[in-house]
Amino acid sequence: MNTWIIMVYELRRLLRSRSMLINMFLLPLVLIFLLGVSLSGVVGVKEGAGIKPVHVAVVNTGGGGAGTSAMIAAFLEKPEVKEVIIPVDAQSREAAESGLRTGKYAYAVIVPPGFDREVQSGQKAELEFILGKSHSDNRIAGTAFDNFLRTLNYKQAAAVALGPEALAASPAVTEQAAVVMGDLNNGGRSYTAGQFYGASMLLMFLLYSGLIVTTSLFGDRENHTLFRLNSMPVKGWHVFTGKILSVTLVSILQCLTIILLSNRLFGIYWGNRPGLLLVFCLLMITASVTFSAIVCLFSRKSATAVNIINIITIVMTFISGGMLPLPDTWVNSAGMFTVNHWVQQAMIRMMLHSGLEQLLPNLWVMCLICAALLGAMIVSYRKVGYQ
C-alpha cells in the first residue's frame, strides 16, 4: 500500500510538470517530423527508379507486308513490352545506324528474311542487335530481347524434337509474361527516413526518461523530504520502488503516445507486429530505468548523474547509427554494445515485415541485458540503499 501511494503521488506530480510533458511528448514528435522531412533523400531504402521506354529501330530486311516478322511484331505488341520498348520501323540498316549515331534510336534490331519460317522449322535463325550510346538503354532493350530469344530457343527445340505441331500444343510458352518489373530489395518493401528517425528518436527519448529517475530520486534528497519519509513507518525500498514504477508508467505512456501520434500525423508505419513492438519498447524502458537508478544510487550529486546519463545516451544513439546512418562495419561492431542497436534493428525489420526468426536474436539479447541490469540494480540498492 505504501508503494502504491508513493507511485500515484509521483505520477500526479510528473504529469503536472509542463516542462516534462513538452520534453517527453512534444519534442520527440517535432524531431521525428523535422528529421524525416529534411533527410528523406539521405536515409532509408530508396524506391526503385522508374524505367524510361527505349526507342528501338526494327529493320525487316525481307521488306514489308509478307516479309515482316510476325513473331517480332507480336512480341513488341505485348503490354508489358510496350512499357519498356517503343518500336520504330526503319527502312534499312543504314538508316538504323544513322539514327543510332544521332540519338534518334537507342537500340536497333535487324530481322533477316524468312526469320519466322526458319524458327518454326527448327532451322538456324539469327537476329542482329546494334547497340546505342546509352549503357542503361542497351541493358533494358537487351534484357527484353534476351527473354524473347530464350522463348524462341524453346520453340525451336520443341519443333526439332516433336515436330512443328508441338508448338500449338504448348500455349504456356506464349502466355508467359515477356517482361516482369520487380524490386529485388527486401521483398519489395522499403523504409523511409520518417520510419528510421521515428525508431531512433523514440529509443533516444526512452533513454532520456532516465533523467526523470534522477529528478525523482534526488528531489527528495535535496528537498529533505526523504528525512520525513524515513521518520514514518515506510521502508526505503517502498519509496524507491514506487518512484521507479511511476517513471516506468510515464515512459510507457510516452512510448504509446509517440507511436500512435506519429502514425496518425505523419503516416509512419511501425510494422506488422504491434505486440512484439511493445515488448521491445518495454525492454528498452526497463534497461533505461534500471541503468539510471544504478547511476543515481552511486552518485552523490544530481548533476553528476544527469551528466553521466546524457553522455551515455548521446554516445549510444550515435554509434548505433540513430543520429546519422553510419557504415555497416561501425554499426555492427561498436553499435552492438548498445541497447539502441538491438531494438532499432528489430524495429526496422518489423517495418520491412521480416520473419520472426530474424527478430528473436534481438529479443533474447535485450532480455539478457535487462535481466543483468535489473540484477545489478537490486544488488546496488542492497549495497548503497536509498537514504
C-alpha positions, 0 to 999 in steps of 0.5 A: 500500500505504501508503494502504491501511494508513493507511485500515484503521488509521483505520477500526479506530480510528473504529469503536472510538470509542463516542462516534462510533458513538452520534453517527453511528448512534444519534442520527440514528435517535432524531431521525428517530423523535422528529421524525416522531412529534411533527410528523406533523400539521405536515409532509408531504402530508396524506391526503385527508379522508374524505367524510361521506354527505349526507342528501338529501330526494327529493320525487316530486311525481307521488306514489308507486308509478307516479309515482316516478322510476325513473331517480332511484331507480336512480341513488341505488341505485348503490354508489358513490352510496350512499357519498356520498348517503343518500336520504330520501323526503319527502312534499312540498316543504314538508316538504323545506324544513322539514327543510332549515331544521332540519338534518334534510336537507342537500340536497333534490331535487324530481322533477316528474311524468312526469320519466322519460317526458319524458327518454326522449322527448327532451322538456324535463325539469327537476329542482329542487335546494334547497340546505342550510346546509352549503357542503361538503354542497351541493358533494358532493350537487351534484357527484353530481347534476351527473354524473347530469344530464350522463348524462341530457343524453346520453340525451336527445340520443341519443333526439332524434337516433336515436330512443328505441331508441338508448338500449338500444343504448348500455349504456356510458352506464349502466355508467359509474361515477356517482361516482369518489373520487380524490386529485388530489395527486401521483398519489395518493401522499403523504409523511409527516413520518417520510419528510421528517425521515428525508431531512433528518436523514440529509443533516444527519448526512452533513454532520456526518461532516465533523467526523470529517475534522477529528478525523482530520486534526488528531489527528495534528497535535496528537498529533505523530504526523504528525512520525513519519509524515513521518520514514518513507518515506510521502508526505503525500498517502498519509496524507491520502488514506487518512484521507479514504477511511476517513471516506468508508467510515464515512459510507457505512456510516452512510448504509446503516445509517440507511436500512435501520434506519429502514425496518425500525423505523419503516416509512419508505419511501425510494422506488422507486429504491434505486440512484439513492438511493445515488448521491445519498447518495454525492454528498452524502458526497463534497461533505461530505468534500471541503468539510471537508478544504478547511476543515481544510487552511486552518485552523490550529486544530481548533476553528476548523474544527469551528466553521466546519463546524457553522455551515455545516451548521446554516445549510444544513439550515435554509434548505433547509427540513430543520429546519422546512418553510419557504415555497416562495419561501425554499426555492427561492431561498436553499435552492438554494445548498445541497447539502441542497436538491438531494438532499432534493428528489430524495429526496422525489420518489423517495418520491412515485415521480416520473419520472426526468426530474424527478430528473436536474436534481438529479443533474447539479447535485450532480455539478457541485458535487462535481466543483468541490469535489473540484477545489478540494480537490486544488488546496488540498492542492497549495497548503497540503499536509498537514504 
